[in-house]
Every structure is written in C-alpha cells, then in structure tokens.
C-alpha cells in the first residue's frame, strides 16, 4: 500500500462532547460495538453484505429477529444480492414460507421481521436491551455521519472500527494492517488525519462519536 502523507501527532486533546441528544457509548457499550463490528467485518461476504449483517446483528442480538424496512436495503446497489449472500451462508433464514426478499419492495412504513439466528451470540457478555438499543443507535448514526455520506460499505465499516479502536480521550489510534488503499483515501482527511508511524488522529466529526474515556457500569 502506498504510504500517504503524514503529519506530526498533535497534543492530546480534551475528551470531545457528544452532539446534543446523542449520548456517547459507555465503556461496556463500546466493547460490545467493537465485537459486533469485528465479527461483521470478518464475514466471508461482500462489504455490502457485511454492513447489512452488522445492522441485523445488533437488532437481533436479544431475540434472534431483526425488524427491517426497504430503506435498510435500498442503500445497496444490489439489495437482493446482499440478502442472497447472507441466506447462502446461513446467517439469515427464511421463516416458513415468508420470502426475505419481499422486504426490498415493501412499503417504507412496513417493518418486516427477518430471522437472523446466525448473527446472534456475537457479544460476550450478552447485551441487555438498553445496551443493545444504544449500540444500535450509535452504529446507525455513526455509519450515516455527514463525512461518510457518499462512502461505500467497506469505508463505513472501517470508519466505525477506527473510532472504536482510538483512544477515547485523545482520538489517537494506529491503523490496522491490511486497510485497503481506497478505503484509507476515502477516510482522509474527513474522518482521520494520518500521522507518522502508521498512526491516525480522528477528525472533529469522527471524534464527536467517541465513547466515554472511562468504563462505566454495564447498561
């Protein structure tokens, strides 16, 4: 991978504040999100299917079922292909005679349940409902943040991981091995600034999504 221009690491900054109405993840919530993102990123499917699997995994964590609307799938160039990949791998399964593909053309107001038992059990310890709800909200908001508006699925997944792996106080982190060049280019400088030695500094927009700096009680 071609080395990108680097800068000198800035001095540690104070912990950022979340935007109004957007609570930051606690330490345990961030740990759960990190496990979910890592599990989705490791699935042997396309980046689009991985990102959708992440959405399903956090929604199905408690019951094995995830409510999905057509808008969840229409963001992908081939929504039927995304479903086919997850069906073929057994991560989602049809419920009786109900065809999961019907959600693609359903009314946007209709949330249809998908059975996603293959995407449960990814978090240890298991999440309570409050934690699941907050992690789900964080993943949804962060992956749709303004700097990622035109990003593809691989870039959005990497953006989530870089926030979760950064120091929650300074926003500093170290780039993971094997990050594709095109993903790195898409994230710089809107999401991260590159530093010497393979490090990175989260941008202000990305730092707004950081977890709290100290773990708190699991909720």
Legacy VTK file of the C-alpha trace (Angstrom):
# vtk DataFile Version 3.0
C-alpha trace
ASCII
DATASET POLYDATA
POINTS 219 float
0.000 0.000 0.000
1.356 3.387 -0.965
2.248 5.462 2.060
0.059 8.525 2.457
1.422 11.889 3.577
1.963 12.045 7.313
1.845 14.777 9.893
3.232 15.228 13.344
0.946 13.951 16.099
-0.903 16.806 17.805
-1.012 17.260 21.527
-3.633 15.239 23.355
-6.976 16.977 23.332
-9.709 17.006 25.919
-12.370 14.346 25.548
-14.937 15.509 22.979
-18.551 16.098 23.853
-21.304 14.283 22.037
-23.711 16.322 19.958
-26.917 17.311 21.789
-29.309 14.369 22.038
-26.587 11.893 21.096
-25.249 10.179 24.223
-21.773 8.710 23.971
-21.257 4.996 24.448
-20.062 3.806 27.832
-17.003 1.574 28.051
-19.015 -1.696 28.073
-21.256 -0.462 25.257
-18.193 0.402 23.177
-16.745 -3.051 23.873
-19.960 -4.648 22.609
-19.949 -2.459 19.496
-16.310 -3.376 18.869
-17.135 -7.094 18.989
-20.053 -6.670 16.595
-18.061 -4.607 14.093
-15.153 -7.072 14.176
-17.468 -10.058 13.677
-19.271 -8.431 10.744
-16.004 -7.335 9.111
-14.714 -10.927 9.256
-17.678 -12.497 7.420
-16.693 -14.095 4.075
-19.154 -11.986 2.099
-19.092 -8.685 0.208
-18.647 -5.388 2.092
-22.299 -4.530 1.446
-23.421 -7.812 2.999
-21.062 -7.261 5.946
-22.522 -3.839 6.700
-26.077 -5.154 6.478
-25.091 -8.115 8.661
-23.852 -5.660 11.282
-27.209 -3.867 11.264
-29.023 -7.190 11.592
-26.683 -8.465 14.307
-27.292 -5.565 16.662
-31.050 -5.631 16.074
-31.281 -9.409 16.508
-28.930 -9.672 19.478
-31.673 -10.247 22.036
-34.276 -12.314 20.194
-32.703 -13.623 17.003
-35.128 -11.487 14.965
-34.475 -8.135 13.319
-37.100 -5.740 12.015
-36.041 -4.388 8.613
-37.543 -1.888 6.175
-36.921 -1.440 2.477
-34.867 1.648 3.278
-32.344 -0.517 5.139
-31.636 -2.379 1.907
-32.119 0.214 -0.813
-28.843 1.904 0.127
-27.049 -1.045 -1.503
-26.598 -1.309 -5.290
-27.850 -4.931 -5.258
-30.159 -5.457 -2.253
-31.323 -8.855 -3.441
-27.708 -9.937 -3.808
-26.983 -8.828 -0.231
-29.850 -10.970 1.037
-28.750 -13.916 -1.107
-25.235 -13.802 0.370
-26.498 -13.880 3.944
-29.083 -16.560 3.149
-26.472 -18.750 1.450
-24.202 -18.542 4.480
-26.995 -19.333 6.920
-26.711 -16.000 8.750
-30.354 -15.291 7.989
-33.003 -17.932 7.338
-36.488 -17.833 5.828
-39.378 -18.020 8.268
-41.752 -20.648 6.942
-42.978 -19.639 3.507
-42.073 -15.976 4.039
-39.572 -14.784 1.410
-36.998 -12.370 2.920
-36.682 -10.691 -0.487
-40.141 -9.170 -0.218
-38.776 -6.524 2.157
-36.927 -4.867 -0.757
-40.174 -3.778 -2.416
-42.256 -3.353 0.732
-43.809 -0.058 1.797
-41.234 2.062 3.662
-43.627 2.235 6.611
-43.702 -1.553 6.949
-41.036 -3.153 9.126
-40.712 -6.838 8.299
-39.058 -9.348 10.680
-36.023 -11.290 9.442
-34.804 -14.355 11.302
-31.091 -13.808 11.927
-30.127 -16.549 14.353
-26.759 -16.908 12.629
-25.846 -13.399 13.724
-26.586 -13.818 17.435
-24.205 -14.688 20.243
-21.511 -12.341 18.905
-21.161 -10.291 22.106
-19.713 -11.558 25.386
-21.189 -10.798 27.867
-24.620 -10.616 26.192
-26.186 -7.178 25.864
-29.170 -6.037 27.859
-31.931 -4.236 25.972
-30.753 -0.745 26.941
-27.207 -1.526 25.799
-28.469 -3.107 22.579
-30.598 -0.040 21.835
-27.754 2.406 22.460
-25.233 0.401 20.449
-27.727 0.094 17.596
-28.343 3.833 17.625
-24.619 4.580 17.669
-23.908 2.277 14.716
-26.774 3.760 12.711
-25.821 7.384 13.422
-22.094 6.955 13.002
-22.240 4.986 9.755
-24.525 7.702 8.363
-22.413 10.650 9.579
-22.021 13.514 7.112
-18.349 12.745 6.222
-19.439 9.203 5.286
-22.493 10.231 3.266
-21.016 9.091 -0.061
-18.817 6.333 1.367
-19.189 2.710 0.349
-19.843 -0.110 2.813
-16.182 -1.040 3.270
-15.338 2.562 4.168
-18.223 2.843 6.637
-17.186 -0.362 8.418
-13.596 0.859 8.639
-14.783 4.228 9.957
-16.674 2.513 12.777
-13.668 0.373 13.681
-11.263 3.317 13.695
-13.437 5.222 16.172
-13.837 2.212 18.447
-10.102 1.444 18.350
-8.976 5.029 19.012
-8.068 6.351 22.435
-11.368 7.753 23.762
-9.646 10.759 25.320
-7.321 11.864 22.513
-8.826 10.307 19.391
-5.431 8.856 18.510
-5.035 5.350 17.152
-2.909 3.056 14.997
-4.032 1.944 11.550
-4.873 -1.767 11.288
-2.883 -3.962 8.943
-4.410 -4.568 5.538
-6.607 -1.483 5.344
-7.254 -1.081 1.597
-5.727 1.981 -0.045
-9.052 3.111 -1.484
-10.663 2.992 1.965
-7.813 4.963 3.506
-8.081 7.561 0.752
-11.834 7.881 1.264
-11.411 8.447 5.019
-8.634 11.044 4.778
-8.972 13.812 5.871
-12.728 13.862 6.511
-12.596 11.075 9.116
-8.921 10.745 10.046
-5.601 12.541 9.632
-2.596 10.303 9.072
0.353 10.510 11.452
3.934 9.258 11.436
4.486 5.583 12.218
1.124 4.341 10.955
-0.928 6.322 13.425
-4.036 8.397 12.931
-5.948 11.230 14.588
-9.733 11.295 14.356
-11.196 14.388 12.737
-13.541 16.575 14.763
-16.556 14.926 13.152
-15.302 11.439 13.967
-14.239 12.423 17.487
-17.824 13.513 18.192
-18.732 9.808 18.118
-16.044 8.589 20.541
-17.076 6.567 23.616
-16.538 7.955 27.089
-12.965 7.727 28.329
-13.671 5.571 31.377
-15.728 2.352 31.536
-18.950 2.614 33.463
-21.459 0.078 34.744
-22.871 -2.196 32.039
-26.218 -0.983 30.716
LINES 1 220
219 0 1 2 3 4 5 6 7 8 9 10 11 12 13 14 15 16 17 18 19 20 21 22 23 24 25 26 27 28 29 30 31 32 33 34 35 36 37 38 39 40 41 42 43 44 45 46 47 48 49 50 51 52 53 54 55 56 57 58 59 60 61 62 63 64 65 66 67 68 69 70 71 72 73 74 75 76 77 78 79 80 81 82 83 84 85 86 87 88 89 90 91 92 93 94 95 96 97 98 99 100 101 102 103 104 105 106 107 108 109 110 111 112 113 114 115 116 117 118 119 120 121 122 123 124 125 126 127 128 129 130 131 132 133 134 135 136 137 138 139 140 141 142 143 144 145 146 147 148 149 150 151 152 153 154 155 156 157 158 159 160 161 162 163 164 165 166 167 168 169 170 171 172 173 174 175 176 177 178 179 180 181 182 183 184 185 186 187 188 189 190 191 192 193 194 195 196 197 198 199 200 201 202 203 204 205 206 207 208 209 210 211 212 213 214 215 216 217 218
